[in-house]
Amino acid sequence: MLFGKKKKDSADEWKRTAEKLHDKGELPSPYESLFLYCVYMMSFIPKRKYRGVGHHSYFEDAEMKGNLDAVVRDMQSILPPHLADNFNSALELYKSFTEDTDFDTFLDEFDKYDSYTYDYDDEMNDILRHYIELSNL
């Protein structure tokens, strides 16, 4: 410890930078969409209100903000093929909801897509980290 304060872990500095850019509205597309995806899917930033809540909440939030189509384009452009396929399958499920659908059962169906994404959180983090480090932000 230096002067009684815990030294910040430099390995996570890119996360703090990404969060600051997000908070200022300065994280460019598609990295902004990926940042939020990481927050929603993996508890990326512990202080965030919507952390680790899954695909359904991610899509619902984007739709409520009126930017679902833009988010989908962003994610399809940045995710590796296997994660894009999983994302697209979860999106298809999200769009299949009707007023006759049992909501609890519907939400349970997202578990397999959420779990798959959790298994590859390091891969998505690496995409963000790589952008932040190469940008010297």
C-alpha positions as CSV (number, residue, x, y, z in Angstrom):
1,M,0.0,0.0,0.0
2,L,1.2,3.4,-0.9
3,F,0.3,6.2,1.6
4,G,-2.4,4.0,3.2
5,K,-4.4,3.7,-0.1
6,K,-4.8,0.5,-2.1
7,K,-3.1,0.8,-5.5
8,K,-5.5,0.4,-8.4
9,D,-5.2,-2.7,-10.4
10,S,-3.7,-1.6,-13.7
11,A,-5.1,-4.7,-15.4
12,D,-8.6,-3.2,-15.0
13,E,-7.6,0.3,-16.0
14,W,-9.2,-0.2,-19.4
15,K,-12.5,-1.0,-17.7
16,R,-12.4,2.3,-15.8
17,T,-11.6,4.1,-19.0
18,A,-14.4,2.4,-20.9
19,E,-16.8,3.3,-18.1
20,K,-15.7,7.0,-18.0
21,L,-16.1,7.2,-21.8
22,H,-19.6,5.7,-21.5
23,D,-20.6,8.1,-18.8
24,K,-19.4,11.1,-20.8
25,G,-21.2,9.7,-24.0
26,E,-17.8,9.5,-25.7
27,L,-17.6,5.7,-26.3
28,P,-18.2,5.4,-30.1
29,S,-20.3,2.9,-31.8
30,P,-20.1,-0.2,-31.9
31,Y,-18.1,-0.2,-28.6
32,E,-20.8,1.6,-26.7
33,S,-23.3,-1.1,-27.6
34,L,-20.7,-3.8,-26.6
35,F,-19.9,-2.0,-23.4
36,L,-23.6,-2.0,-22.4
37,Y,-24.0,-5.6,-23.5
38,C,-21.1,-6.6,-21.2
39,V,-22.8,-4.6,-18.4
40,Y,-26.2,-6.3,-19.0
41,M,-24.7,-9.8,-19.5
42,M,-21.8,-10.1,-17.1
43,S,-21.9,-7.6,-14.2
44,F,-19.0,-5.9,-16.0
45,I,-19.2,-2.8,-13.8
46,P,-20.3,-3.5,-10.3
47,K,-21.9,0.0,-9.7
48,R,-24.2,-0.2,-12.8
49,K,-27.9,-0.4,-12.2
50,Y,-28.5,-2.9,-14.9
51,R,-25.8,-5.4,-14.5
52,G,-26.0,-9.1,-15.2
53,V,-29.7,-9.1,-16.2
54,G,-29.4,-10.8,-19.6
55,H,-30.5,-10.5,-23.2
56,H,-34.2,-9.8,-22.6
57,S,-33.4,-6.7,-20.5
58,Y,-30.7,-5.6,-23.0
59,F,-33.1,-5.8,-25.9
60,E,-36.0,-4.3,-23.9
61,D,-33.9,-1.3,-22.9
62,A,-32.6,-0.7,-26.4
63,E,-36.2,-0.9,-27.7
64,M,-37.5,1.5,-25.1
65,K,-34.7,4.0,-26.1
66,G,-35.7,3.6,-29.7
67,N,-32.3,2.3,-30.8
68,L,-32.8,-1.5,-31.0
69,D,-32.0,-1.6,-34.8
70,A,-28.8,0.4,-34.3
71,V,-27.7,-1.8,-31.4
72,V,-28.3,-4.9,-33.4
73,R,-26.2,-3.6,-36.3
74,D,-23.5,-2.7,-33.8
75,M,-23.4,-6.0,-32.2
76,Q,-23.5,-7.9,-35.5
77,S,-20.6,-5.9,-36.7
78,I,-18.4,-6.5,-33.6
79,L,-19.1,-9.9,-32.2
80,P,-17.2,-13.0,-33.4
81,P,-19.5,-15.3,-35.4
82,H,-20.3,-17.7,-32.7
83,L,-21.4,-14.9,-30.3
84,A,-23.2,-13.1,-33.1
85,D,-25.2,-16.3,-33.8
86,N,-26.1,-16.6,-30.1
87,F,-27.0,-12.9,-30.0
88,N,-29.2,-13.3,-33.1
89,S,-31.0,-16.3,-31.7
90,A,-31.7,-14.4,-28.5
91,L,-33.0,-11.5,-30.6
92,E,-35.3,-13.9,-32.5
93,L,-36.7,-15.1,-29.2
94,Y,-37.2,-11.6,-28.0
95,K,-39.1,-10.6,-31.1
96,S,-41.3,-13.7,-30.8
97,F,-43.1,-12.4,-27.7
98,T,-46.8,-12.0,-28.1
99,E,-49.6,-11.1,-25.6
100,D,-50.4,-14.8,-25.4
101,T,-46.9,-15.8,-24.3
102,D,-46.4,-16.8,-20.7
103,F,-43.9,-14.2,-19.6
104,D,-42.1,-16.3,-16.9
105,T,-41.6,-19.2,-19.4
106,F,-40.5,-16.7,-22.0
107,L,-37.9,-15.3,-19.7
108,D,-36.6,-18.8,-18.8
109,E,-36.0,-19.5,-22.5
110,F,-33.3,-16.8,-22.5
111,D,-31.2,-18.8,-20.0
112,K,-29.4,-20.8,-22.6
113,Y,-28.4,-17.7,-24.6
114,D,-27.4,-15.9,-21.4
115,S,-25.3,-18.8,-20.2
116,Y,-23.6,-19.1,-23.6
117,T,-22.6,-15.4,-23.4
118,Y,-21.4,-15.8,-19.8
119,D,-19.1,-18.6,-21.0
120,Y,-17.4,-16.1,-23.4
121,D,-17.2,-13.0,-21.3
122,D,-13.4,-12.9,-21.6
123,E,-13.7,-12.8,-25.4
124,M,-16.0,-9.8,-25.3
125,N,-13.9,-8.0,-22.7
126,D,-10.9,-8.5,-24.9
127,I,-12.6,-6.7,-27.8
128,L,-13.3,-3.7,-25.6
129,R,-9.9,-3.8,-23.9
130,H,-8.1,-4.0,-27.3
131,Y,-10.1,-0.9,-28.5
132,I,-9.3,1.1,-25.4
133,E,-5.6,0.2,-25.4
134,L,-5.1,0.8,-29.1
135,S,-6.9,4.2,-28.8
136,N,-4.5,5.3,-26.0
137,L,-7.5,6.7,-24.1
